[in-house]
Amino acid sequence: MSYEHPTHDELVRETLLRMMEDMSEDYWCAGWLNDLEYSLWTAVITGNVDFGWGMQERELTRLKHLHEMAGGWWIWADNEENRRFVSTEEWLKIYAEKMAKAPEINIS
């Protein structure tokens, strides 16, 4: 990302990343909670706020809108030991594979 002249898409993606990190820190006291991307996504698609410490429905709505604007989702890439932005199409495949292997992440 160019910090001198970021594009709209870069700003939206960065805002989504910061919101995910902030929610992890605010609700679980972790910079990036293990499986954060899956937990937040499940909350976004189910509307379930019954986890974390006081998560608000409006935060999930904002997260969903940022995802839609960004056209993707942030994941923790174990092999890279960092976060990586993936398209919605790629994310949905990753999410489906994870849920098939570890459905307990589903918080609904």
N, C-alpha and C positions, 0 to 999 in steps of 0.2 A: 504494500500500500504506500502510495506516495503521500507523505504528510504535508507537502507544500500545496498540492492541488488534488486532494482525493476526489474520486468520482462519487456520484450519488450511491452507486452500488457498493463501493468500498465503505462508505460511511454507514450504510444500513447494515452491512455484514459486521462491521466493527461494533455497532450498537447492539446487535444481537449477541455477539460474543460477550460483551461487557455485562449485558443483562443476565446471561446464563452464569457467568462467573460471580456476579453480585448475589444472585439467588443462592448459589452454592454456599457462598460465604455467609450470607444472612441467615439461611435456614439450616445449614448443617455445619457451619464453622469450618468449611473446607474450601480451598481455592478452586478445586475441581473435584467434587465428590466422585468416588468410583461409580461408574455407570450413570453419571449425571445426565448425559444426553438422552439416555433411554428413559430415565425417571421423569425428566421434564417433558419429553415428548409424550409419554403415556398420560401425564397430567394434562397436557394441551389437548390431546384428542379425546380424552374422557371427561375433562372438566373437573376432575377430582382434585380438590385442594386439601384433602385429609391426610396430608403428610407434610413433613417440614414443620417449622415452628411459626404458624400464623400466616401461611401463604394466602394471598388474596386472589379472588377470581379475576380481578382487573389485571393482575400481573400476568396471568395465563393468557388473557385476551391480547395483551400487548405483545407477549412472546409469540403468539400465533401470528399476529399481524406482521411483526418483524420477520418471521420466517417466510411468510408469503411475499413480502417485499423483497427479501434477500434472495429468494428462490432456492433456499437450501438450509442446512443445519450444521452446527459445529460438532465435531466428534473429537474424542481423545484417540489419537493414533498411536497405539502402543509401540509399534515398530519405529515411530519417529519421536516418541516421548514428548509429544506436543499436541496442540489442538490443530485441527485441519477442517476447512470448510468444504462441504460436499454438496452437490446439487440435491434437490428434493428427490429426484428419481433414484440417485445412488443411495441417499439416506433411507428411503423406504425399503430398499432391498436389504441394507445393513440391519435395519430395525427388525424386519421380518425374520431374518436369519437368527438374530439374537433372541427374539421372543420364542422361536422354535426350540432353541437350545436352553434358554433360561427364562421360562415364563413367570418366575417369581418376581421379576422386575416389574411386571405389570401390576400397578398399584390400584387398579379399579376394583 
